Amino acid sequence: MVTISERARRASPSPTLGITAKANALKAQGVDLVGFAAGEPDFDTPEHIKDAARTALDAGFTKYTPSTGTPDLKKAIVDKLLRDNGLSYDVKQIAVSVGAKHSIYNLFQALLNEGDEVIIPSPYWVSYPEQVLLAEGKPVIVKTDESTGFTMTPRQFEDAVTDRTKMVIVNSPSNPTGAVYTRAQLQAIAEVAVRRRVMVLSDEIYEKIIYGTEFVSIASLGEEIKKLTVVINGMSKAYSMTGWRLGYMAADADVISAVGRIQDQSTSNPTSFAQKGGVAALTGPQEPVEMMRREFEKRRDRIVQMLNDIPGVECLTPGGAFYVFPNIAGVLSASKGRFSNSDTLAEWLLETANVAVVPGSGFGAPDNVRLSYATSMENIEKGVERIHKAIEGLS
């Protein structure tokens, strides 16, 4: 008999990957399905980035690199952080990993001891609490909702701090809600973190996908908070490079050294020629990023309008990322017990309306669902219209 480890037993499957797999299976059967589940841009990787990887392959750049990234990619990241965020780092303070998810995983493995608490605002990206648990830490969930724009208040943060608190996660713009913290909100959170000596994981992967407001890295708000902050970012979202698997972190050198030791004994280096693409992404033309952002903004406006026209659905307008997170409590209530939560509603929409949405339970919000508008305007209009007709048909 094979005995499965307790940590593997504790890990839950990803609801986003699960619903995507079901949707793909239906598509393979010929079903005309509209998918709102995938968390990746629907645009191709810009050509100059692909050209850089092709050139690297042709030049034989296919061997091992330093496990935490090539010097030229680290230098490009250092320059990017200074140019875009006003953050000054040395290359010794940068670690490149196999995607931002890998960066976060390695960070938890390097820093958390058994029982260390990590404060996680809810709704949260599904992997945060799971990765904390895999590192023997304890997720401490702080509930937010539409009344605060899905942002954690400084009072909520401070009330959650105990003598076991090691870290707090700030994800702005957010997956799944698209919420963006203002400079003033981040300043107030930073003051609590500095006073209580709590580290900050600042997940900035959606930094470039933002609408009508400024992006602020909490690490830029003073040297004290910078020393406590680990900045996480990557190429996946801004440059439509999800399959390239390139993420990075910036932090104090001792944190990077610890992460490097973890990475030395796990994946070793990110793919060599992909790193050349990463250099091209950060140093090359940025017009494709802005083109994608403008198109996402048009889609956001349309999907929010259409969702708010559905009886029982309330949807805030997100400030960033490419997700909406509508509250469907009115639909659940009107169904008179047919749907107990967003899981059962999502399953019904998949089977009845041929539309894939992600239930909010995996994000800590069972009265919500997540829709990605990283799909065409045609699909958005067709899919939301199907949802509208299906929900109206309930009555």
C-alpha positions as CSV (number, residue, x, y, z in Angstrom):
1,M,0.0,0.0,0.0
2,V,1.3,3.5,-0.9
3,T,0.9,5.9,1.9
4,I,0.2,9.5,0.8
5,S,1.8,12.2,2.9
6,E,-0.4,14.4,5.1
7,R,0.7,17.5,3.3
8,A,-0.5,16.1,0.0
9,R,-3.8,15.0,1.6
10,R,-4.3,18.6,2.9
11,A,-3.8,20.1,-0.5
12,S,-7.0,20.9,-2.4
13,P,-7.3,20.7,-6.2
14,S,-7.5,24.0,-7.9
15,P,-11.1,25.0,-8.7
16,T,-10.0,27.1,-11.7
17,L,-8.0,24.3,-13.2
18,G,-10.9,21.9,-12.4
19,I,-13.6,23.9,-14.2
20,T,-11.3,24.6,-17.1
21,A,-10.7,20.8,-17.5
22,K,-14.4,20.1,-17.5
23,A,-15.0,22.9,-20.1
24,N,-12.2,21.6,-22.3
25,A,-13.7,18.1,-22.1
26,L,-17.1,19.5,-23.3
27,K,-15.5,21.4,-26.1
28,A,-13.7,18.2,-27.2
29,Q,-17.2,16.6,-27.5
30,G,-18.3,19.4,-29.8
31,V,-20.3,21.4,-27.3
32,D,-20.5,25.1,-28.2
33,L,-19.2,26.3,-24.8
34,V,-18.2,29.8,-23.7
35,G,-15.5,29.7,-21.1
36,F,-14.9,32.4,-18.5
37,A,-12.6,30.3,-16.4
38,A,-9.1,30.7,-17.7
39,G,-6.8,33.1,-15.9
40,E,-4.6,34.0,-18.9
41,P,-4.7,36.6,-21.6
42,D,-6.2,35.4,-24.9
43,F,-3.6,37.4,-26.9
44,D,-0.4,35.8,-28.4
45,T,3.0,36.5,-26.9
46,P,4.4,39.6,-28.7
47,E,6.5,38.7,-31.7
48,H,9.8,40.4,-30.5
49,I,9.7,38.2,-27.3
50,K,9.3,35.0,-29.4
51,D,12.0,36.2,-31.7
52,A,14.4,36.5,-28.7
53,A,13.7,32.9,-27.6
54,R,14.1,31.6,-31.2
55,T,17.5,33.4,-31.5
56,A,18.6,31.9,-28.2
57,L,17.6,28.4,-29.4
58,D,19.5,28.9,-32.7
59,A,22.5,30.1,-30.7
60,G,22.5,27.0,-28.6
61,F,21.4,28.7,-25.4
62,T,19.9,25.5,-24.1
63,K,22.0,24.6,-21.1
64,Y,21.8,25.2,-17.3
65,T,21.8,28.8,-16.1
66,P,22.3,30.0,-12.5
67,S,19.4,28.5,-10.5
68,T,17.8,31.9,-9.7
69,G,18.2,33.4,-13.2
70,T,20.6,34.7,-15.7
71,P,22.5,37.9,-14.9
72,D,21.0,39.7,-17.9
73,L,17.5,38.9,-16.8
74,K,18.1,40.0,-13.3
75,K,19.6,43.2,-14.5
76,A,16.5,43.8,-16.7
77,I,14.3,43.2,-13.6
78,V,16.4,45.6,-11.5
79,D,16.0,48.3,-14.2
80,K,12.2,47.6,-14.5
81,L,11.6,48.0,-10.8
82,L,13.5,51.3,-10.7
83,R,11.9,52.6,-13.9
84,D,8.3,51.6,-13.2
85,N,8.1,51.4,-9.4
86,G,10.8,53.7,-8.0
87,L,12.4,50.7,-6.3
88,S,16.1,50.3,-6.0
89,Y,17.5,46.8,-5.8
90,D,20.8,45.0,-6.5
91,V,20.9,41.9,-8.7
92,K,21.7,40.0,-5.5
93,Q,18.2,40.9,-4.3
94,I,16.4,39.2,-7.3
95,A,15.4,35.6,-7.8
96,V,13.8,34.3,-11.0
97,S,11.6,31.2,-10.7
98,V,9.4,29.0,-12.8
99,G,6.4,31.4,-12.7
100,A,5.2,33.8,-10.0
101,K,3.3,30.9,-8.4
102,H,6.6,29.1,-8.0
103,S,8.2,32.3,-6.5
104,I,5.4,32.4,-3.9
105,Y,5.8,28.7,-3.1
106,N,9.5,29.0,-2.7
107,L,9.1,32.0,-0.5
108,F,6.8,30.2,1.9
109,Q,9.1,27.2,2.0
110,A,12.0,29.4,2.8
111,L,10.5,31.6,5.5
112,L,7.6,29.7,7.2
113,N,8.1,27.5,10.2
114,E,5.3,25.2,11.6
115,G,2.5,27.3,13.0
116,D,3.6,30.6,11.5
117,E,0.6,32.7,10.6
118,V,0.0,34.3,7.3
119,I,-2.8,36.9,7.0
120,I,-4.7,36.5,3.8
121,P,-7.5,38.9,2.8
122,S,-10.5,37.1,1.4
123,P,-11.5,36.7,-1.5
124,Y,-8.1,35.4,-2.2
125,W,-6.2,33.7,-5.1
126,V,-6.9,30.0,-4.5
127,S,-3.2,29.0,-4.1
128,Y,-2.3,31.3,-1.2
129,P,-3.8,29.3,1.7
130,E,-2.9,26.0,0.1
131,Q,0.7,27.0,-0.3
132,V,0.9,28.3,3.3
133,L,-0.5,24.9,4.5
134,L,2.1,23.0,2.3
135,A,4.8,25.0,4.2
136,E,3.3,24.0,7.6
137,G,2.0,27.5,8.1
138,K,-1.4,28.6,9.2
139,P,-3.6,30.8,6.9
140,V,-5.5,33.5,8.8
141,I,-8.4,34.7,6.6
142,V,-9.6,38.3,6.9
143,K,-13.0,38.7,5.2
144,T,-13.6,41.6,2.9
145,D,-16.6,42.2,0.7
146,E,-18.2,44.7,-1.7
147,S,-18.7,47.3,1.1
148,T,-15.0,47.9,1.2
149,G,-14.4,47.3,-2.5
150,F,-12.8,43.9,-1.6
151,T,-9.9,45.6,0.2
152,M,-8.7,44.9,3.7
153,T,-8.8,47.8,6.2
154,P,-5.8,48.6,8.4
155,R,-8.0,47.9,11.5
156,Q,-8.9,44.4,10.1
157,F,-5.2,43.8,9.5
158,E,-4.1,44.9,13.0
159,D,-6.9,42.9,14.6
160,A,-5.7,39.7,12.9
161,V,-2.0,40.1,14.0
162,T,-0.9,37.8,16.8
163,D,2.5,36.9,18.2
164,R,2.7,34.1,15.6
165,T,2.0,36.4,12.6
166,K,4.9,36.2,10.1
167,M,3.4,37.7,7.0
168,V,0.5,39.4,5.3
169,I,-0.4,39.1,1.6
170,V,-1.3,42.2,-0.5
171,N,-2.5,41.3,-4.0
172,S,-3.2,44.5,-6.0
173,P,-4.7,44.4,-8.6
174,S,-6.4,41.3,-7.2
175,N,-7.3,37.9,-8.5
176,P,-10.3,37.2,-8.2
177,T,-11.9,40.6,-7.6
178,G,-9.8,43.0,-9.6
179,A,-9.6,45.3,-6.6
180,V,-6.8,47.9,-6.5
181,Y,-5.5,49.4,-3.2
182,T,-5.0,53.1,-3.3
183,R,-1.8,54.8,-2.2
184,A,-3.5,55.9,1.0
185,Q,-4.8,52.4,1.8
186,L,-1.3,50.9,1.3
187,Q,0.3,53.6,3.4
188,A,-2.0,52.7,6.3
189,I,-1.4,49.0,5.9
190,A,2.4,49.7,5.7
191,E,2.3,51.6,9.0
192,V,0.7,48.6,10.7
193,A,3.2,46.2,9.2
194,V,6.2,48.3,10.3
195,R,4.8,48.8,13.8
196,R,4.0,45.2,14.3
197,R,7.0,43.9,12.3
198,V,5.0,41.8,9.9
199,M,6.5,40.9,6.5
200,V,4.5,41.7,3.4
201,L,4.1,39.5,0.3
202,S,3.2,42.0,-2.4
203,D,1.8,40.1,-5.4
204,E,2.0,42.5,-8.3
205,I,1.5,40.2,-11.2
206,Y,-1.4,42.2,-12.6
207,E,0.4,45.5,-12.2
208,K,0.2,46.5,-15.9
209,I,-3.5,45.6,-16.3
210,I,-5.1,48.6,-14.5
211,Y,-7.8,51.0,-15.4
212,G,-8.1,54.7,-14.6
213,T,-6.0,54.6,-11.4
214,E,-2.4,54.5,-10.4
215,F,-0.5,51.3,-9.5
216,V,1.5,51.6,-6.3
217,S,3.9,49.0,-4.9
218,I,3.7,49.0,-1.1
219,A,7.5,48.6,-1.1
220,S,7.9,52.1,-2.6
221,L,6.4,53.8,0.5
222,G,9.6,54.0,2.5
223,E,12.7,52.1,3.4
224,E,11.2,50.5,6.5
225,I,8.3,48.9,4.6
226,K,10.6,48.0,1.7
227,K,12.8,45.9,4.0
228,L,9.8,44.0,5.2
229,T,8.3,43.5,1.7
230,V,8.9,40.7,-0.8
231,V,7.7,41.9,-4.3
232,I,6.4,39.2,-6.5
233,N,5.9,39.7,-10.2
234,G,6.3,37.9,-13.5
235,M,5.9,37.9,-17.3
236,S,2.7,35.8,-17.5
237,K,-0.1,38.4,-17.5
238,A,1.4,41.7,-18.8
239,Y,3.2,40.0,-21.7
240,S,0.8,37.1,-22.3
241,M,3.6,34.6,-21.4
242,T,1.7,32.2,-19.2
243,G,3.2,29.1,-20.7
244,W,6.8,30.5,-20.6
245,R,6.8,30.1,-16.7
246,L,8.8,33.1,-15.7
247,G,8.3,34.8,-12.3
248,Y,10.5,36.7,-10.0
249,M,10.8,38.2,-6.6
250,A,12.7,41.2,-5.1
251,A,13.6,41.2,-1.4
252,D,16.5,41.6,1.1
253,A,19.5,39.5,0.1
254,D,19.1,37.1,3.0
255,V,15.6,36.2,1.8
256,I,16.8,35.7,-1.8
257,S,19.7,33.5,-0.5
258,A,17.2,31.3,1.4
259,V,14.9,31.1,-1.6
260,G,17.9,30.2,-3.8
261,R,18.8,27.3,-1.6
262,I,15.3,26.0,-1.9
263,Q,15.3,26.4,-5.7
264,D,18.8,24.8,-5.9
265,Q,17.3,21.5,-4.6
266,S,14.0,21.6,-6.5
267,T,13.7,23.0,-10.0
268,S,17.2,24.6,-10.4
269,N,17.0,27.2,-13.1
270,P,14.0,28.5,-15.1
271,T,14.2,27.5,-18.8
272,S,17.2,29.0,-20.4
273,F,15.9,30.3,-23.7
274,A,12.6,31.5,-22.0
275,Q,14.8,33.8,-19.9
276,K,16.0,35.5,-23.1
277,G,12.4,36.1,-23.9
278,G,11.9,37.6,-20.5
279,V,14.8,40.1,-21.1
280,A,13.1,41.1,-24.4
281,A,9.8,41.5,-22.7
282,L,11.1,43.9,-20.0
283,T,13.5,45.8,-22.3
284,G,11.7,45.8,-25.6
285,P,8.7,47.7,-26.9
286,Q,5.9,48.1,-24.4
287,E,3.1,49.1,-26.9
288,P,1.7,45.5,-26.9
289,V,1.1,45.7,-23.2
290,E,-0.9,48.9,-23.6
291,M,-2.8,47.5,-26.5
292,M,-3.9,44.5,-24.4
293,R,-4.8,46.8,-21.5
294,R,-7.0,49.0,-23.6
295,E,-8.8,46.0,-25.0
296,F,-9.3,44.5,-21.5
297,E,-10.8,47.8,-20.4
298,K,-13.4,47.8,-23.1
299,R,-14.3,44.2,-22.3
300,R,-14.5,45.0,-18.6
301,D,-17.0,47.8,-19.2
302,R,-19.2,45.6,-21.3
303,I,-19.2,42.6,-19.1
304,V,-20.0,44.6,-15.9
305,Q,-22.9,46.3,-17.7
306,M,-24.4,43.0,-18.9
307,L,-24.0,41.2,-15.6
308,N,-25.7,44.0,-13.7
309,D,-28.7,43.7,-16.0
310,I,-29.2,40.1,-14.7
311,P,-31.8,39.8,-11.9
312,G,-30.2,38.9,-8.6
313,V,-26.6,39.7,-9.8
314,E,-24.6,42.6,-8.5
315,C,-21.2,43.3,-9.9
316,L,-18.6,45.9,-8.9
317,T,-16.5,47.5,-11.6
318,P,-12.9,46.2,-11.0
319,G,-10.0,48.6,-11.1
320,G,-7.6,46.1,-12.6
321,A,-6.7,42.5,-13.7
322,F,-9.1,40.8,-16.1
323,Y,-11.7,39.3,-13.8
324,V,-15.2,40.3,-12.5
325,F,-16.5,38.8,-9.3
326,P,-20.2,39.3,-9.2
327,N,-22.3,38.6,-6.1
328,I,-25.0,36.0,-7.0
329,A,-26.7,35.9,-3.5
330,G,-29.9,37.2,-5.1
331,V,-29.9,34.3,-7.5
332,L,-29.3,31.8,-4.8
333,S,-32.1,33.2,-2.7
334,A,-34.5,33.3,-5.6
335,S,-33.8,29.7,-6.6
336,K,-35.6,28.6,-3.4
337,G,-33.1,26.0,-2.4
338,R,-32.2,24.7,-5.9
339,F,-28.7,26.2,-5.5
340,S,-27.0,26.1,-2.1
341,N,-23.9,28.1,-3.2
342,S,-21.9,29.2,-6.2
343,D,-20.6,25.7,-6.7
344,T,-24.0,24.2,-7.5
345,L,-24.9,27.3,-9.6
346,A,-21.7,27.0,-11.6
347,E,-22.2,23.4,-12.3
348,W,-25.8,24.1,-13.5
349,L,-24.6,26.9,-15.8
350,L,-22.0,24.6,-17.3
351,E,-24.6,21.8,-17.9
352,T,-27.6,24.0,-18.8
353,A,-26.2,27.1,-20.5
354,N,-22.9,25.8,-21.7
355,V,-21.1,28.5,-19.9
356,A,-18.0,27.9,-17.6
357,V,-17.6,30.2,-14.6
358,V,-15.5,29.6,-11.5
359,P,-17.4,29.2,-8.2
360,G,-16.3,31.7,-5.5
361,S,-16.0,29.1,-2.8
362,G,-12.4,28.3,-3.8
363,F,-11.6,32.0,-3.3
364,G,-13.3,32.1,0.1
365,A,-16.5,33.7,-1.2
366,P,-19.3,31.2,-1.8
367,D,-21.9,33.9,-2.8
368,N,-19.8,35.0,-5.7
369,V,-18.5,33.6,-9.0
370,R,-15.5,34.6,-11.0
371,L,-15.6,35.4,-14.7
372,S,-12.4,36.1,-16.7
373,Y,-12.9,38.5,-19.6
374,A,-9.7,37.5,-21.2
375,T,-11.8,36.3,-24.1
376,S,-13.3,38.0,-27.2
377,M,-16.1,40.6,-27.0
378,E,-18.2,38.2,-29.0
379,N,-17.7,35.4,-26.4
380,I,-18.5,37.9,-23.6
381,E,-21.7,39.0,-25.1
382,K,-22.8,35.4,-26.1
383,G,-21.8,33.9,-22.8
384,V,-23.4,36.5,-20.5
385,E,-26.5,36.5,-22.6
386,R,-26.8,32.7,-22.0
387,I,-26.3,33.3,-18.3
388,H,-29.0,36.0,-18.3
389,K,-31.5,33.7,-20.1
390,A,-30.8,30.8,-17.9
391,I,-31.3,32.7,-14.7
392,E,-34.4,34.4,-16.0
393,G,-35.7,31.0,-16.8
394,L,-35.5,29.9,-13.1
395,S,-38.5,32.1,-12.3
